[in-house]
Amino acid sequence: MKTKSTLRRRTAAIERKTAETQIALRLTIEGTGKYKVSTGIRFLDHMLELFTRHGAFDLDLTCKGDLDVDQHHTVEDIGIALGEAFDRALGDKKGIMRAGYFLMTMDETLGIAAIDLSGRVSSVIDTKVKTRLVGDLQSELVDDFFEGFARGARANVHLKTMYGRSNHHKVEALFKAFARALRFACMRDQQLGDMLPSTKGLL
């Protein structure tokens, strides 16, 4: 029986280069919450940093995007690249929990996240943010980030702010809930061992 110390650390490196963005990303699922993040959008940096810490991942990510045009390409492509990194690091997905959910409080705000690494792409996002900006991030792009992640990871991603006052807290609660739901989904299933968590034989 493999012990925690002898299990392979699941890692991935992604380079995504388009006419709009240049992204370099390194991910370790069995990390210690260490991060080095530079996206050109400080609030997005902050969300990715706390995502890494709450997920207990290690993440090194740099992005140079056409922010002089708009933030959309940068935010969406980072979501896609991060999703691709998880998909690649998990490999055939044998022996993982596959699905996870989490309720996260952030002072007066409550956020909920549910994820299924199902091999199928779907996302439903409800931030309840009404302002155009949260920090320096265009708030509508939170949806694009998580939709991009769902595409890259081939996953179902559902996020909802149940209630709250602060728009900062609404977004932060969702990123923290997402990190912890994903952390559980990626965990190795001690009961089922190396079995694929699907009756279809493929994820």
Contacts in CASP RR format, 6 or more apart in sequence:
PFRMAT RR
TARGET T0000
AUTHOR 0000-0000-0000
METHOD contacts of the structure
MODEL  1
MKTKSTLRRRTAAIERKTAETQIALRLTIEGTGKYKVSTGIRFLDHMLEL
FTRHGAFDLDLTCKGDLDVDQHHTVEDIGIALGEAFDRALGDKKGIMRAG
YFLMTMDETLGIAAIDLSGRVSSVIDTKVKTRLVGDLQSELVDDFFEGFA
RGARANVHLKTMYGRSNHHKVEALFKAFARALRFACMRDQQLGDMLPSTK
GLL
7 30 0 8 1.000
7 188 0 8 1.000
9 28 0 8 1.000
9 29 0 8 1.000
9 30 0 8 1.000
9 31 0 8 1.000
10 28 0 8 1.000
10 29 0 8 1.000
10 30 0 8 1.000
10 89 0 8 1.000
10 90 0 8 1.000
10 91 0 8 1.000
10 186 0 8 1.000
11 26 0 8 1.000
11 27 0 8 1.000
11 28 0 8 1.000
11 29 0 8 1.000
11 89 0 8 1.000
12 26 0 8 1.000
12 27 0 8 1.000
12 84 0 8 1.000
12 85 0 8 1.000
12 86 0 8 1.000
12 88 0 8 1.000
12 89 0 8 1.000
13 25 0 8 1.000
13 26 0 8 1.000
13 27 0 8 1.000
13 85 0 8 1.000
14 23 0 8 1.000
14 24 0 8 1.000
14 25 0 8 1.000
14 26 0 8 1.000
14 27 0 8 1.000
14 81 0 8 1.000
14 84 0 8 1.000
14 85 0 8 1.000
14 88 0 8 1.000
15 23 0 8 1.000
15 24 0 8 1.000
15 25 0 8 1.000
16 22 0 8 1.000
16 23 0 8 1.000
16 25 0 8 1.000
16 77 0 8 1.000
16 80 0 8 1.000
16 81 0 8 1.000
16 84 0 8 1.000
17 23 0 8 1.000
18 73 0 8 1.000
18 77 0 8 1.000
20 65 0 8 1.000
20 66 0 8 1.000
20 69 0 8 1.000
20 73 0 8 1.000
20 74 0 8 1.000
20 77 0 8 1.000
21 63 0 8 1.000
21 64 0 8 1.000
21 65 0 8 1.000
21 66 0 8 1.000
21 73 0 8 1.000
21 74 0 8 1.000
21 77 0 8 1.000
21 78 0 8 1.000
22 63 0 8 1.000
22 64 0 8 1.000
22 65 0 8 1.000
23 61 0 8 1.000
23 62 0 8 1.000
23 63 0 8 1.000
23 77 0 8 1.000
23 78 0 8 1.000
23 81 0 8 1.000
24 60 0 8 1.000
24 61 0 8 1.000
24 62 0 8 1.000
24 63 0 8 1.000
25 59 0 8 1.000
25 60 0 8 1.000
25 61 0 8 1.000
25 62 0 8 1.000
25 81 0 8 1.000
25 82 0 8 1.000
25 85 0 8 1.000
26 58 0 8 1.000
26 59 0 8 1.000
26 60 0 8 1.000
26 61 0 8 1.000
26 85 0 8 1.000
27 57 0 8 1.000
27 58 0 8 1.000
27 59 0 8 1.000
27 82 0 8 1.000
27 85 0 8 1.000
27 86 0 8 1.000
27 89 0 8 1.000
28 57 0 8 1.000
28 58 0 8 1.000
28 59 0 8 1.000
28 89 0 8 1.000
29 57 0 8 1.000
29 86 0 8 1.000
29 89 0 8 1.000
29 90 0 8 1.000
29 186 0 8 1.000
30 56 0 8 1.000
31 56 0 8 1.000
31 57 0 8 1.000
31 58 0 8 1.000
32 56 0 8 1.000
32 58 0 8 1.000
33 52 0 8 1.000
33 53 0 8 1.000
33 55 0 8 1.000
33 56 0 8 1.000
33 57 0 8 1.000
33 58 0 8 1.000
33 59 0 8 1.000
34 52 0 8 1.000
34 58 0 8 1.000
34 59 0 8 1.000
35 48 0 8 1.000
35 49 0 8 1.000
35 52 0 8 1.000
35 53 0 8 1.000
35 58 0 8 1.000
35 59 0 8 1.000
35 60 0 8 1.000
35 61 0 8 1.000
36 59 0 8 1.000
36 60 0 8 1.000
36 61 0 8 1.000
37 45 0 8 1.000
37 48 0 8 1.000
37 49 0 8 1.000
37 52 0 8 1.000
37 59 0 8 1.000
37 60 0 8 1.000
37 61 0 8 1.000
37 62 0 8 1.000
38 45 0 8 1.000
38 61 0 8 1.000
38 62 0 8 1.000
38 63 0 8 1.000
39 45 0 8 1.000
39 48 0 8 1.000
39 61 0 8 1.000
39 62 0 8 1.000
39 63 0 8 1.000
39 74 0 8 1.000
39 78 0 8 1.000
40 63 0 8 1.000
40 65 0 8 1.000
40 67 0 8 1.000
40 74 0 8 1.000
41 67 0 8 1.000
41 71 0 8 1.000
41 74 0 8 1.000
41 75 0 8 1.000
41 136 0 8 1.000
41 137 0 8 1.000
42 135 0 8 1.000
42 136 0 8 1.000
43 134 0 8 1.000
43 135 0 8 1.000
43 136 0 8 1.000
43 137 0 8 1.000
44 74 0 8 1.000
44 75 0 8 1.000
44 78 0 8 1.000
44 137 0 8 1.000
44 145 0 8 1.000
47 137 0 8 1.000
47 171 0 8 1.000
47 172 0 8 1.000
47 175 0 8 1.000
48 59 0 8 1.000
48 61 0 8 1.000
48 78 0 8 1.000
48 175 0 8 1.000
50 172 0 8 1.000
50 175 0 8 1.000
50 176 0 8 1.000
50 179 0 8 1.000
51 57 0 8 1.000
51 59 0 8 1.000
51 175 0 8 1.000
51 176 0 8 1.000
51 178 0 8 1.000
51 179 0 8 1.000
52 58 0 8 1.000
52 59 0 8 1.000
52 179 0 8 1.000
53 179 0 8 1.000
54 175 0 8 1.000
54 176 0 8 1.000
54 179 0 8 1.000
54 180 0 8 1.000
54 183 0 8 1.000
55 179 0 8 1.000
55 180 0 8 1.000
55 182 0 8 1.000
55 183 0 8 1.000
56 183 0 8 1.000
57 179 0 8 1.000
57 183 0 8 1.000
61 78 0 8 1.000
61 81 0 8 1.000
61 82 0 8 1.000
63 74 0 8 1.000
63 77 0 8 1.000
63 78 0 8 1.000
65 73 0 8 1.000
65 74 0 8 1.000
66 73 0 8 1.000
66 74 0 8 1.000
67 74 0 8 1.000
70 138 0 8 1.000
71 137 0 8 1.000
71 138 0 8 1.000
71 141 0 8 1.000
72 138 0 8 1.000
72 141 0 8 1.000
72 144 0 8 1.000
75 137 0 8 1.000
75 138 0 8 1.000
75 141 0 8 1.000
75 144 0 8 1.000
75 145 0 8 1.000
76 141 0 8 1.000
76 144 0 8 1.000
76 145 0 8 1.000
76 147 0 8 1.000
76 148 0 8 1.000
78 145 0 8 1.000
79 145 0 8 1.000
79 146 0 8 1.000
79 148 0 8 1.000
79 149 0 8 1.000
79 152 0 8 1.000
80 148 0 8 1.000
80 149 0 8 1.000
80 151 0 8 1.000
80 152 0 8 1.000
81 152 0 8 1.000
82 149 0 8 1.000
82 152 0 8 1.000
82 153 0 8 1.000
83 148 0 8 1.000
83 149 0 8 1.000
83 150 0 8 1.000
83 151 0 8 1.000
83 152 0 8 1.000
83 153 0 8 1.000
83 155 0 8 1.000
84 152 0 8 1.000
84 153 0 8 1.000
86 117 0 8 1.000
86 153 0 8 1.000
86 182 0 8 1.000
86 186 0 8 1.000
87 152 0 8 1.000
87 153 0 8 1.000
87 154 0 8 1.000
90 96 0 8 1.000
90 117 0 8 1.000
90 186 0 8 1.000
92 196 0 8 1.000
92 203 0 8 1.000
93 117 0 8 1.000
93 196 0 8 1.000
93 197 0 8 1.000
93 203 0 8 1.000
94 194 0 8 1.000
94 195 0 8 1.000
94 196 0 8 1.000
95 188 0 8 1.000
95 189 0 8 1.000
95 192 0 8 1.000
95 193 0 8 1.000
95 194 0 8 1.000
95 195 0 8 1.000
95 196 0 8 1.000
95 197 0 8 1.000
96 117 0 8 1.000
96 185 0 8 1.000
96 186 0 8 1.000
96 187 0 8 1.000
96 188 0 8 1.000
96 189 0 8 1.000
96 197 0 8 1.000
97 184 0 8 1.000
97 185 0 8 1.000
97 186 0 8 1.000
97 187 0 8 1.000
97 188 0 8 1.000
97 189 0 8 1.000
97 197 0 8 1.000
98 116 0 8 1.000
98 117 0 8 1.000
98 118 0 8 1.000
98 185 0 8 1.000
98 197 0 8 1.000
98 198 0 8 1.000
98 203 0 8 1.000
99 114 0 8 1.000
99 115 0 8 1.000
99 116 0 8 1.000
99 117 0 8 1.000
99 118 0 8 1.000
99 185 0 8 1.000
99 197 0 8 1.000
100 114 0 8 1.000
100 115 0 8 1.000
100 116 0 8 1.000
100 181 0 8 1.000
100 182 0 8 1.000
100 184 0 8 1.000
100 185 0 8 1.000
101 112 0 8 1.000
101 113 0 8 1.000
101 114 0 8 1.000
101 115 0 8 1.000
101 181 0 8 1.000
101 184 0 8 1.000
102 112 0 8 1.000
102 113 0 8 1.000
102 177 0 8 1.000
102 178 0 8 1.000
102 180 0 8 1.000
102 181 0 8 1.000
102 184 0 8 1.000
103 110 0 8 1.000
103 111 0 8 1.000
103 112 0 8 1.000
103 177 0 8 1.000
104 110 0 8 1.000
104 111 0 8 1.000
104 112 0 8 1.000
104 113 0 8 1.000
104 173 0 8 1.000
104 174 0 8 1.000
104 176 0 8 1.000
104 177 0 8 1.000
104 180 0 8 1.000
105 111 0 8 1.000
105 173 0 8 1.000
106 166 0 8 1.000
106 169 0 8 1.000
106 170 0 8 1.000
106 172 0 8 1.000
106 173 0 8 1.000
106 176 0 8 1.000
107 166 0 8 1.000
107 169 0 8 1.000
108 163 0 8 1.000
108 164 0 8 1.000
108 165 0 8 1.000
108 166 0 8 1.000
108 169 0 8 1.000
109 161 0 8 1.000
109 163 0 8 1.000
109 164 0 8 1.000
109 165 0 8 1.000
109 166 0 8 1.000
109 169 0 8 1.000
109 170 0 8 1.000
109 172 0 8 1.000
109 173 0 8 1.000
110 161 0 8 1.000
110 162 0 8 1.000
110 163 0 8 1.000
110 164 0 8 1.000
110 173 0 8 1.000
111 159 0 8 1.000
111 160 0 8 1.000
111 161 0 8 1.000
111 162 0 8 1.000
111 170 0 8 1.000
111 173 0 8 1.000
111 174 0 8 1.000
111 177 0 8 1.000
112 159 0 8 1.000
112 160 0 8 1.000
112 161 0 8 1.000
112 162 0 8 1.000
112 177 0 8 1.000
113 157 0 8 1.000
113 158 0 8 1.000
113 159 0 8 1.000
113 174 0 8 1.000
113 177 0 8 1.000
113 178 0 8 1.000
113 180 0 8 1.000
113 181 0 8 1.000
114 156 0 8 1.000
114 157 0 8 1.000
114 158 0 8 1.000
114 159 0 8 1.000
114 181 0 8 1.000
115 155 0 8 1.000
115 156 0 8 1.000
115 157 0 8 1.000
115 158 0 8 1.000
115 178 0 8 1.000
115 181 0 8 1.000
115 182 0 8 1.000
115 185 0 8 1.000
116 155 0 8 1.000
116 156 0 8 1.000
116 185 0 8 1.000
117 153 0 8 1.000
117 154 0 8 1.000
117 155 0 8 1.000
117 185 0 8 1.000
117 186 0 8 1.000
117 203 0 8 1.000
118 154 0 8 1.000
118 155 0 8 1.000
118 156 0 8 1.000
118 198 0 8 1.000
118 203 0 8 1.000
119 154 0 8 1.000
119 155 0 8 1.000
119 203 0 8 1.000
120 154 0 8 1.000
120 155 0 8 1.000
120 156 0 8 1.000
121 150 0 8 1.000
121 151 0 8 1.000
121 152 0 8 1.000
121 154 0 8 1.000
121 155 0 8 1.000
121 156 0 8 1.000
122 150 0 8 1.000
122 156 0 8 1.000
122 157 0 8 1.000
123 143 0 8 1.000
123 146 0 8 1.000
123 147 0 8 1.000
123 148 0 8 1.000
123 149 0 8 1.000
123 150 0 8 1.000
123 156 0 8 1.000
123 157 0 8 1.000
123 158 0 8 1.000
124 157 0 8 1.000
124 158 0 8 1.000
124 159 0 8 1.000
124 160 0 8 1.000
125 142 0 8 1.000
125 143 0 8 1.000
125 146 0 8 1.000
125 147 0 8 1.000
125 157 0 8 1.000
125 158 0 8 1.000
125 159 0 8 1.000
125 160 0 8 1.000
126 159 0 8 1.000
126 160 0 8 1.000
126 161 0 8 1.000
127 139 0 8 1.000
127 142 0 8 1.000
127 143 0 8 1.000
127 159 0 8 1.000
127 161 0 8 1.000
127 170 0 8 1.000
127 171 0 8 1.000
127 174 0 8 1.000
128 161 0 8 1.000
128 163 0 8 1.000
128 164 0 8 1.000
128 170 0 8 1.000
129 139 0 8 1.000
129 142 0 8 1.000
129 161 0 8 1.000
129 167 0 8 1.000
129 170 0 8 1.000
129 171 0 8 1.000
130 167 0 8 1.000
131 139 0 8 1.000
131 167 0 8 1.000
132 138 0 8 1.000
132 139 0 8 1.000
132 140 0 8 1.000
133 139 0 8 1.000
134 142 0 8 1.000
134 167 0 8 1.000
134 168 0 8 1.000
134 171 0 8 1.000
135 168 0 8 1.000
137 171 0 8 1.000
139 167 0 8 1.000
139 171 0 8 1.000
142 171 0 8 1.000
142 174 0 8 1.000
146 157 0 8 1.000
146 159 0 8 1.000
146 178 0 8 1.000
147 157 0 8 1.000
149 155 0 8 1.000
149 157 0 8 1.000
150 156 0 8 1.000
150 157 0 8 1.000
157 178 0 8 1.000
159 174 0 8 1.000
159 177 0 8 1.000
159 178 0 8 1.000
160 174 0 8 1.000
161 170 0 8 1.000
161 173 0 8 1.000
161 174 0 8 1.000
164 170 0 8 1.000
189 195 0 8 1.000
189 197 0 8 1.000
196 202 0 8 1.000
196 203 0 8 1.000
197 203 0 8 1.000
END
